[in-house]
Amino acid sequence: MKNWKKYAAIIAAIALLVIFCLPMYFALKGDFSQKEFMASLFTVMFVAVMCYVILMLFKYLNKKKDGQEKSSMIKNVIFDVGLVLVEFNWQDYLDSFGFDEEKRERIAKATFQSPVWDERDRGLYDEENYVRQCQELAPEYAKDIAAVMRDTPKTVRRMPYAETWTKYLKSQGYQLYVLSNYSRYMLDRTKKEMPFLKYMDGTVFSCDVKQLKPEADIYQTLLDRFGLKAEECVFIDDRPVNCEGAQKAGIHTICFKSFKQAAAELEALGVK
């Protein structure tokens, strides 16, 4: 089949070359005929236009085919949880304590904005250990930090669209998964805000596997655990760095900004 296409292309190229040389032939031959020259010239113009039309048609059909192949490729939708399927509003939560501006800033940097907060999601130690690490970052506010950390599950609320969205995608035949950085303390106390979990075919929470996004291991854990092919997956996360980690694993990604935007990008991938 490939040889047939190659020979056809060679023959077509030779034919085009002959056609485009016709005006020159009639112009240079001894018994010049204006009628033959004009006929050959119009033939060249017609062939050129037809070649352009055929080329544009080929590009259009090829683009359509690529789009269909891409859309049929996605079988699995992988969700981050925080700021995608649930709200994580630590700012308002911290404001509710009524700290003055300087104190609030110090406590924020010792808790939600500290490296300890991210490592808490890895789940290597118990909650008391992570609270102590936060307190060491601002020891003068140790008591307040303990109070803030104790009620951090209050920062999480379900997104109004989350359950409907996941239920719909499930009804369309897609396999759904969760890949999320989440601490054990938070997970045990916020599952009531995750009714969408019943539509998931599998979950990987960082605290369960002791791995964190955007580290390469956690993406591979998800793929291996559920036998997924990276090219058949799309991952939705609000953090660009986590999307980059997924891309390195060969997974399609959507950087979440809003439900409307993410749904539109899913549709562009053929996930409807």
N, C-alpha and C positions, 0 to 999 in steps of 0.2 A: 504493500500500500504506500509506504514511504517513497519507494523508488518511482512508483507511478506519479506521485505528486511532484517529484523532482523533475522527471522528464517532461511533464505537462508544463511546469514553470519555465523550463528551458525553451520549449517550443513556442510558448506564448511570448517570451522575451524576444526570440528571433523574429516572430511575426510582427511584433510592435516595431522592431528596428527596421524591418523591410517597409512597413507602412509609413513610418516617419521619414524614410529616405526617398519615397516616391516623388515628392515635389522637387527635390534636388535632381533626381534622375530626369524628370520631364523638362526641367529648366536647362539642363546641360546637354541633353541629347541634340543631335544635329538638326532634325526636322522638328523644331519647337512647335508645340501645339498649345495655345493658350487654354483651350477647352480642357485638354487632358491635365494641364498643370493646375487649373482651378479645381477640377474634380478631385485630384489627388490632395490638394490643399484642404478642401472641405472634409475629405475623408480623414485626414490627420486631425483636424479640429474635432470632428465627431468622435473619433477614437479617444482623443485626450479627455473630452468631457465624460465619455462613458467610463473610462478608467477611473476618473475621479469619483463618479457616482458609485461605481462598484466598490472602490476603496472605502468610501464613507459608509456604505451599507455593510461591508465586512466588519468595520470597526464597531458599528452599532450592534450588530448581531453578536460579535465577540464579547462586547461589554455586557450585553444582556445575559449571555451564557455564563460569563464570569460571575455575574451577580447571582444567578440561579445556583451555581456551584457553591458560592460562598454561603448563601442562605441555607442550602441543604446540609452544609458542613456543621453548623451549630446544633448540638444536641443537648448540651448541658449549660445551665445558667448557674453561676456561683456568686453568692452574695456575701459581702461584708455585712456586719450588723450595725455597729455604731455609726450614726449619721447617714445611714442608707435605709435600714428598716426600722431603727429606733432612734429617737432623739437622744442626744447626749448634751444636756444643757448645764454644764458645770458653772458657767458664769452667773446665771440667775441663782443657782443653788448657793454659791459662795456669797453672793450679795445678801441673801436672806439672813446671814449671821450678823449683819450690821457692823462689820469691822470698819475702822477708818481706812482711808485709802492706802496709807503706807503699810498697815498691818495686813490688809487684804492682799496687797501685792506680794509681800513676803510669804504669806501662807500659800498663795497660788503657785509661786515658784518652788515651794517645798513639797507641793502635792501634785496637782494636775499638770503643771508645766515642768515637772522634774523628770530626770531619767528613771527615777524610782517608780514613777507611775507606769511607764512602759514596761519595765522589768517585772512589775507586779503581775502583768498579763502572762508572763512566762510561767508563773506558778511554781517556782523552785522552792519557795519558803511559805510558811503560814502567814496569815494576815498580820499578826502581831509584829512579825519581823519587818514587814514592809512599813508599818506604821512607825516603828522605831527609826527606820532609815529616813523617813520623812521628817521626823522630829529632830534628827541630828542636823538637818539642813537649816533649821530655825529653832534652836533649843529654847529660846525665850518664849516661844508660842507653843510649846509642847502640848499643853492641855487643849488648846484650841484646835491644833492639828489632829489630835485624837478624836475630838468631837466631829470635825469635818470628815475624816476618813470613815468614821462609824456609819454615817448616813449617806455615803456616796451613792448607794442604789437609788436614791431619790432623784438623781440626775437623769435617769433613764425613763423614757415614756415611748410607747409604741407610736409609729407614724400612722396617720389615718388611712393611708393607701396600702400599707404593707401586706395585710392579710389578703385583700382583694387582688392585689397584683400577683402575689405568689400563687394564689388559688387559680387565677386565670391561666398563668403560664403552665401550671401543672395540668390543667384541663386540656391544654393544647398539645400535650404529649412530651413536654420537655422534662428532663431530669434536673432537679433543683438541689443545690448544696449550699452550705454555709462554710466560709473560711474567715475566721474572725479572731483578732487579738482581744482576749477577754479574760479577766481575772476570775479565779474560782469564787472569791468572796462575792463579786458582782453577779456572776452567772447564777449562783444558787439563790440569789435574792431578787433577780429581775426576770426570771423565766415567765412570770405571769404577764410580762409585757411583750412576749414573743409567741403569740398564737400562730404565727406563720410557720413555726417549727414543725407542725404536723404535716406540712406539705413538702418537707425536705426529704430527699432520698439519702442524705448523709450530712454530717456536720464534722468540722474540725475546728475546735476551739483551742487557742494557743495554750491555755492552762492545762489542757488534757495531754498535749503532745510535747510540752516544754520547748516549744519553738515559737518564733515570732516572725510576722511579716515585717520587713520585706526580705528576710533571709531566705535563701533558695530552698532550704530543707523543707519548709512548711508547705510550699507549693507541690513539691514532689511527694510529700506525705499524702496530700489530698488525692493526687493523680493515682498513686500506687494503691492506696487503701480502697478506692472505689473502682479501680480498673478503667480510668478515664484516659482518653487521648487528648493531649493538650490542644490540638488544632480543632477539636470539636467542642471546646469550652469557651465561654465568655465570662469574664470576672468583672464584677461591679464593686468599686471601692471609692471612697471619697478622697483618699490620699494618693496623689500622683506617684509618690515613691513606692507605694504598695502595688500600684498598677505596673510600674516599671519592673518590679520583681516578677510579676506574673508574666509580663512580656518576655522576659529572659527565659522563662520556662516554656515559651511557645504558646502561651494562652492569649486569646483575644481579650482586650480590656475596654472598659468604659469608665472614665473618671467621673464619678457621680457629683452633680451639682444640684439637680432637682429631679423629681419624679418624671416630669414632662420631658426634660432633656434626655434622661436615661432611657425612657421608653422609646423616644424617637430614634436614639442611636441603636437600640436593640432592633427596632424595625428595619433600620438601614442594613443590619446584618442578616435580615430575613427572619428574625424572631418576632412573630406577630401573635 
